[in-house]
Amino acid sequence: SYSPPRSNCLLVTTGNDEYNGGPLDVFLDSGSGPALLSNSSITYAPGAVVVDQCFDTIIGIQIRNQNTNGWAGSFELSTDGRKSYFKLVCPDCTGTTSSMPIAVDGDENSGSGCLNGKNCTITAPWTR
């Protein structure tokens, strides 16, 4: 039987600044509930790719960092099988919601972003 190609691709990349590295939890719901895509026991290095995966359907994406070592980076989505990407936004982040990099931190030292270890939703800019 024919199944459609996995054309919805999430790319999560750690920022290049020396202080951007840290742990990150990325949860993605592709139809059967949120699944953890990243490894929260890893401290991702600056420039490191955290997630590069494609799915048939993406229902929701949530991010979290419960470690006080903050992570910052970009969240991008491709709907054409990695040919082109657009930046995702964080409507329930503290402070700025649309700029990259987005800080994800277990405390509030980052000032703006997804702070204090809470779960934040990442969405396409036109769905907020």
C-alpha positions in Angstrom: 0.0 0.0 0.0 1.1 3.5 -0.7 2.2 5.7 2.1 3.0 9.4 1.6 6.6 10.6 1.9 7.7 12.0 5.3 7.8 15.5 4.0 7.4 17.5 7.3 10.9 17.9 8.7 12.0 19.5 12.0 15.5 20.9 12.2 16.7 22.1 15.7 20.2 23.6 15.7 22.2 24.9 18.6 23.4 28.5 18.2 27.1 29.2 17.4 27.8 31.4 20.4 30.0 29.8 23.0 27.2 30.2 25.6 24.5 28.6 23.4 25.4 25.0 24.2 23.4 23.1 26.8 20.8 20.4 27.3 17.4 20.5 25.5 14.2 18.4 25.5 12.3 18.4 22.2 8.9 16.6 22.2 7.0 16.1 18.9 3.5 14.7 18.5 3.1 13.1 15.1 -0.3 11.5 15.9 0.3 9.2 18.8 1.2 11.7 21.6 4.4 13.6 22.4 7.6 11.7 21.9 11.0 12.9 23.1 13.3 13.4 20.1 16.4 14.8 21.9 18.6 13.4 24.6 18.3 15.5 27.8 21.4 13.9 29.3 23.6 15.5 26.5 25.0 19.0 26.7 24.7 20.0 23.0 27.8 21.9 21.7 27.5 25.2 19.9 26.5 24.6 16.3 25.3 21.0 17.1 22.2 19.6 15.4 19.8 18.5 18.1 17.0 17.1 15.8 16.9 16.5 12.1 13.9 14.2 11.5 11.0 14.0 9.0 7.4 12.9 9.7 4.2 12.3 7.8 2.3 14.6 10.2 3.4 17.1 12.9 0.6 17.9 15.3 2.6 19.7 17.9 6.1 20.5 19.1 7.1 21.4 22.7 10.5 22.3 24.1 11.9 22.3 27.7 15.2 22.5 29.6 15.1 21.7 33.3 18.8 22.3 33.7 20.2 25.7 34.7 22.7 25.4 31.9 20.7 27.2 29.3 20.5 26.2 25.6 19.8 28.6 22.7 19.3 27.9 19.1 16.9 27.8 16.1 13.8 25.8 15.4 13.0 25.4 11.7 10.4 23.4 9.7 10.4 22.1 6.2 7.1 21.0 4.5 8.8 20.0 1.3 11.2 17.3 2.4 14.1 19.5 3.4 14.2 21.7 0.2 13.3 24.9 2.1 12.9 25.8 5.8 11.0 28.5 7.7 11.7 29.5 11.3 9.2 28.5 14.0 8.2 30.8 16.8 7.5 30.4 20.5 4.2 32.1 21.4 4.3 31.2 25.1 8.0 32.1 25.6 8.8 34.9 28.0 9.7 38.2 26.3 10.5 38.0 22.6 8.6 35.1 20.9 9.8 35.2 17.3 13.5 35.9 17.3 16.3 33.4 16.8 18.0 32.0 18.7 15.4 31.0 21.2 16.8 30.5 24.7 15.6 27.4 26.7 16.6 27.5 30.3 15.9 25.9 33.6 16.1 29.2 35.4 15.5 32.8 34.2 19.1 33.9 33.7 18.5 34.1 29.9 16.0 36.9 30.3 13.8 35.9 27.5 12.8 32.6 26.0 11.4 29.4 27.4 12.4 29.8 31.0 12.2 28.2 34.5 12.1 24.6 33.1 8.5 25.0 31.7 7.2 23.3 28.6 6.8 25.8 25.7 5.0 25.3 22.4 6.8 25.9 19.1 4.6 26.7 16.1 4.6 28.0 12.6 4.4 31.9 12.5 0.9 31.8 10.9 -0.8 29.6 13.5 -0.4 31.8 16.6 
